[in-house]
Amino acid sequence: MMHRRMLLLGALASAPLARPALAQAPATFVRCVWGGGGSLVWRESFIPDFTAATGIPVRIAEVPNPAGALRSPVANTQYDLALVTYFEAIELSRAGLIDTFAPSELPGLQAVDPNYHPRTRDGRIAGMPIYFTVYGIAFNTALAKAEDFASWKNLADPRWRQKIAITRPVYAASYDLVIMSRAMGGDVRNVAPGMELLRRVAENSLTTYSSLAHMNSLLTRAEVAAVPYYGSRVWSLRRQGANDIDIVLPDEGVLMLPYVVVAPKGSRNREGALRWLNHIAGASGQAKAAAMDGWLPMNRSVELPPEVERVTRMPLSAIRAKLYAPDWNVVVEHQEARMDEIERMMAGLRR
């Protein structure tokens, strides 16, 4: 958010004037990530073991939009690595803003389903997929029941007029439109059926949420009944005691949203970056992250800890059976045009 939601491991952190004095010291990674609770997961689940093994300290840089931070012309002097969404990794790669790697440089990738390897057009790898969340329908149990949203189509039911929230067009074009097209018999290329459903859902909406904190507040205060939302945020709210918030995985499936750690183009410590990428691919850190904040592991050997299953109320195998992973290259190719169309549609509804 999605999320919307996160960037992670940033840049090589040493001020230019200080470099000569620190020449003999271990490099420090500055990781660019979304602000919020996710940074704590990185600090506790991945960094201690990495620093113990390599002697390399890691510093977290929290930013509103990690992908946006990598578009800065000096990104490679500020960040070594960053956490982005899967489609952002593809966008950044196509724009020549991140380094790519030969598959042989990333042996940790062998633990990830090949269907989710972020490959470039020339077969290289744009980054390391580290975890995923699902994009389903979150709801407040005081206002709705799980069976009310067994289908994505139910969000358009007139009974939910002024009781639904929606996300901004930049994410609606990549997420909502794609999964709603699938629900309506279309696909990632044929999104006309999904656009019609999205329009009807937008007609029901009370507001467009501006941030995850905003959406969390709308749900927990029962200001809206439901919203297309991230499973990780719902499960985080439940762990914090918001037991009246839940999520439905509709019959037509849910989007699988992988998150990828990437390196800005020309990063000053490529070798160190590779060590980090292969480290975070390991089962130990991903299992800890799942236990801390419900990050669903990309490493296929990791199963959900019991405390996470108590929140999800289903094993990882059941979640995986519901996943829909579109061709994100197609999503990226049409992103701008679809975003513009959604913006025009929403502007028309506000008149």
C-alpha positions in Angstrom: 0.0 0.0 0.0 -0.5 -0.6 0.0 -0.4 -0.9 0.8 1.0 3.0 -0.4 2.5 1.6 1.9 6.8 0.8 2.2 10.8 1.1 0.8 13.5 -0.6 2.6 17.2 -0.9 2.6 18.7 2.4 1.5 21.9 3.9 0.6 25.5 3.8 1.5 25.5 6.2 4.4 28.6 8.3 4.7 28.7 12.0 4.1 31.1 12.8 1.3 33.4 14.9 3.5 33.6 12.1 6.0 34.6 9.4 3.6 38.4 9.7 3.9 38.3 9.4 7.7 36.1 6.4 7.5 38.0 4.6 4.8 39.0 1.7 7.0 35.6 1.4 8.7 32.9 -1.0 7.6 30.5 0.5 5.1 27.1 1.4 6.5 24.0 0.5 4.5 21.2 3.1 4.6 18.0 1.4 3.6 15.1 3.4 2.2 11.8 2.2 3.4 8.3 3.4 4.1 7.8 5.0 7.5 5.8 3.2 10.1 5.9 -0.1 11.8 7.6 -1.9 8.9 10.9 -0.3 9.7 10.9 -2.0 13.1 10.5 -5.4 11.5 13.6 -4.8 9.4 15.6 -3.7 12.4 14.7 -6.8 14.5 14.2 -9.6 11.9 17.0 -9.0 9.4 19.6 -6.5 10.5 21.1 -8.1 13.7 22.1 -11.4 12.0 23.4 -9.6 8.9 25.6 -7.2 10.9 26.9 -10.1 13.1 27.9 -12.1 10.0 29.4 -9.2 8.0 30.3 -6.5 10.4 28.3 -4.1 8.2 25.9 -1.8 10.1 22.6 -1.0 8.5 20.6 2.2 9.0 17.0 2.6 8.1 15.9 5.8 6.2 12.1 6.2 6.4 10.5 8.1 3.5 7.0 8.6 2.3 7.6 6.9 -1.1 10.8 4.8 -1.6 10.3 4.5 -5.3 10.0 8.2 -5.6 13.2 8.6 -3.6 15.0 6.5 -6.2 14.1 8.9 -8.9 16.3 11.5 -7.4 19.5 12.1 -9.5 21.6 11.6 -6.3 19.7 8.5 -5.1 22.8 6.3 -5.4 24.8 8.5 -3.0 22.0 8.5 -0.5 20.7 4.9 -0.6 22.3 1.5 -1.1 19.0 -0.4 -1.3 15.3 0.2 -1.1 12.0 -1.7 -0.7 9.5 -1.2 -3.4 6.4 -2.9 -4.8 6.8 -5.4 -7.5 5.3 -3.2 -10.3 7.5 -0.3 -9.1 10.6 -2.5 -9.4 9.6 -3.1 -13.1 9.0 0.6 -13.7 12.3 1.6 -12.1 14.1 -1.1 -14.1 12.6 0.1 -17.4 13.6 3.7 -16.5 17.2 2.6 -16.0 17.1 3.7 -12.3 18.1 0.5 -10.6 20.8 -2.0 -11.0 20.0 -5.5 -12.3 21.7 -8.8 -11.6 22.5 -12.0 -13.2 20.5 -14.9 -11.7 23.8 -16.6 -10.7 24.5 -13.6 -8.4 21.4 -14.2 -6.4 21.4 -17.8 -5.2 18.9 -16.9 -2.6 16.4 -16.5 -5.4 16.2 -20.3 -5.7 13.9 -20.3 -2.6 11.4 -18.1 -4.5 8.8 -19.5 -6.9 10.2 -18.7 -10.4 6.8 -17.1 -11.3 7.6 -14.3 -9.0 11.2 -13.5 -10.1 11.2 -9.8 -11.2 12.9 -10.4 -14.5 13.8 -7.7 -16.9 13.3 -8.0 -20.7 16.9 -9.2 -21.1 16.4 -11.9 -18.4 18.3 -10.2 -15.6 16.8 -9.8 -12.1 15.6 -6.4 -10.9 15.8 -7.2 -7.2 15.0 -9.7 -4.4 11.3 -10.5 -3.6 11.2 -10.7 0.1 7.6 -10.9 1.3 4.1 -10.5 0.0 0.7 -9.4 1.2 -2.8 -10.0 -0.2 -5.2 -7.4 -1.5 -8.7 -8.4 -0.4 -11.7 -6.7 1.2 -11.3 -5.4 4.7 -14.4 -4.7 6.7 -15.7 -3.7 10.1 -17.6 -6.5 11.8 -20.0 -4.1 13.5 -21.2 -3.0 10.1 -20.8 -6.0 7.8 -20.3 -9.8 7.7 -17.7 -11.8 5.8 -20.4 -13.3 3.5 -21.4 -9.7 2.5 -18.3 -9.6 0.5 -17.9 -13.1 -0.9 -17.4 -11.5 -4.3 -15.7 -8.3 -5.4 -19.0 -7.4 -7.1 -20.6 -7.0 -3.7 -18.8 -3.7 -3.2 -21.1 -2.2 -5.9 -24.3 -3.2 -4.1 -26.4 -0.1 -3.4 -26.7 -1.1 0.2 -23.1 0.1 0.7 -23.8 3.6 -0.6 -21.5 6.1 1.2 -20.1 3.1 3.3 -17.1 2.2 1.1 -13.7 3.8 0.9 -11.4 3.6 -2.2 -7.7 4.2 -2.8 -6.1 6.9 -5.0 -6.0 6.3 -8.8 -2.3 5.5 -8.9 -3.0 2.4 -6.9 -6.5 1.7 -8.2 -5.0 1.4 -11.7 -2.5 -1.2 -10.5 -4.6 -3.1 -8.0 -8.3 -2.5 -7.9 -8.8 -2.4 -11.6 -6.8 -5.6 -12.2 -8.6 -7.7 -9.6 -12.0 -6.3 -10.4 -11.4 -7.1 -14.1 -10.7 -10.7 -13.2 -13.9 -10.8 -11.1 -15.9 -9.6 -14.1 -14.5 -12.1 -16.5 -11.8 -9.9 -18.0 -8.0 -10.0 -17.3 -5.0 -7.8 -17.0 -5.2 -6.9 -20.7 -9.0 -6.6 -21.0 -9.9 -4.3 -18.1 -13.1 -2.8 -19.6 -15.3 -5.0 -17.4 -13.3 -4.1 -14.3 -13.5 -0.4 -15.1 -17.3 -0.6 -15.1 -17.3 -2.4 -11.7 -14.7 0.1 -10.3 -17.0 3.0 -11.4 -19.9 1.5 -9.5 -17.8 0.9 -6.4 -16.6 4.5 -6.6 -20.2 5.6 -6.7 -20.6 3.9 -3.3 -17.5 5.5 -1.8 -17.6 7.9 1.1 -14.0 9.0 0.5 -10.7 8.3 -1.1 -8.2 7.5 1.6 -4.9 9.3 1.5 -2.7 7.1 3.6 -2.7 3.8 5.5 -3.1 5.7 8.8 -6.1 7.4 7.4 -7.7 4.1 6.2 -6.9 2.4 9.5 -8.8 5.2 11.3 -11.8 5.0 8.9 -12.1 1.3 9.6 -11.5 1.2 13.4 -13.9 4.1 13.9 -16.6 2.4 11.8 -16.8 5.4 9.5 -16.8 3.0 6.5 -18.0 -0.6 6.4 -15.4 -2.0 3.9 -12.5 -1.2 1.6 -10.2 -3.0 -0.8 -7.2 -3.3 1.4 -4.0 -5.0 2.4 -4.1 -8.2 4.4 -0.9 -7.2 6.3 -2.6 -4.0 7.6 -5.7 -5.9 8.7 -3.7 -8.5 10.5 -1.5 -5.8 12.1 -4.6 -4.1 13.4 -6.0 -7.3 14.8 -2.7 -8.0 16.6 -3.0 -4.6 18.1 -6.4 -5.5 19.5 -8.8 -4.3 16.8 -10.8 -7.5 16.7 -13.7 -5.9 15.0 -11.6 -5.5 11.8 -11.4 -8.5 9.5 -10.6 -9.3 5.8 -12.4 -11.4 3.2 -10.6 -13.3 0.4 -13.4 -13.2 -2.2 -14.3 -16.2 -4.3 -12.7 -14.7 -7.5 -9.3 -14.5 -5.6 -7.1 -11.8 -4.2 -4.1 -10.0 -5.7 -0.7 -11.2 -4.6 1.4 -8.2 -3.9 5.1 -9.0 -3.6 7.6 -6.5 -2.3 11.1 -6.3 -3.7 14.4 -4.9 -2.4 16.3 -3.1 -5.2 19.5 -1.2 -5.6 19.7 2.3 -7.1 21.7 2.5 -10.4 25.4 2.9 -9.7 25.2 2.0 -6.0 28.6 2.4 -4.4 28.7 -1.0 -2.8 27.3 -3.5 -5.2 29.1 -6.5 -3.5 27.7 -5.5 -0.2 24.2 -5.1 -1.7 24.4 -8.6 -3.1 25.3 -10.0 0.4 22.3 -8.2 1.8 19.9 -9.4 -0.9 20.9 -13.0 -0.4 20.8 -12.7 3.4 17.1 -11.4 3.4 16.1 -14.3 1.1 16.8 -16.7 3.9 14.1 -18.5 5.9 15.2 -17.3 9.3 14.6 -13.6 8.8 11.4 -14.1 6.8 10.0 -16.3 9.6 10.7 -13.6 12.2 9.1 -11.0 10.0 6.0 -13.1 9.5 5.7 -13.5 13.3 6.3 -9.8 13.9 4.0 -8.2 11.4 2.3 -10.8 9.2 4.7 -10.5 6.3 3.9 -13.5 4.2 7.2 -15.1 3.1 8.5 -15.4 -0.4 10.8 -18.2 0.7 8.9 -21.3 0.0 10.4 -23.2 2.9 8.8 -20.9 5.5 5.4 -21.7 7.0 3.4 -19.3 9.1 4.2 -19.4 12.8 1.3 -20.5 15.0 0.7 -17.0 16.4 0.3 -15.7 12.8 -2.2 -18.5 11.9 -4.2 -17.5 14.9 -4.7 -14.1 13.3 -5.1 -15.2 9.7 -7.2 -18.2 10.8 -5.9 -20.1 7.8 -2.6 -21.8 6.8 -0.4 -20.3 4.2 -1.4 -23.1 1.8 -5.0 -21.9 1.9 -3.9 -18.3 1.3 -1.8 -19.3 -1.6 -4.7 -21.1 -3.2 -6.6 -17.8 -3.4 -3.7 -15.8 -5.0 -3.9 -14.1 -8.3 -0.5 -12.9 -9.7 -1.1 -10.9 -12.9 1.5 -10.1 -15.5 3.0 -7.0 -13.9 4.8 -6.1 -17.1 1.3 -5.5 -18.6 0.2 -3.5 -15.6 3.2 -1.2 -16.0 2.8 -0.8 -19.7 -0.7 0.5 -19.3 -0.4 2.2 -15.9 -0.4 5.8 -17.0 -3.3 5.5 -19.4 -5.4 3.6 -16.9 -4.6 6.0 -14.1 -5.7 8.9 -16.3 -8.9 7.1 -17.1 -9.7 6.5 -13.5 -8.9 10.1 -12.5 -11.4 11.3 -15.2 -14.0 8.8 -14.0 -13.6 9.9 -10.3 -13.7 13.6 -11.3 -16.9 13.0 -13.1 -18.5 11.4 -10.1 -17.6 14.4 -7.9 -19.5 16.8 -10.1 
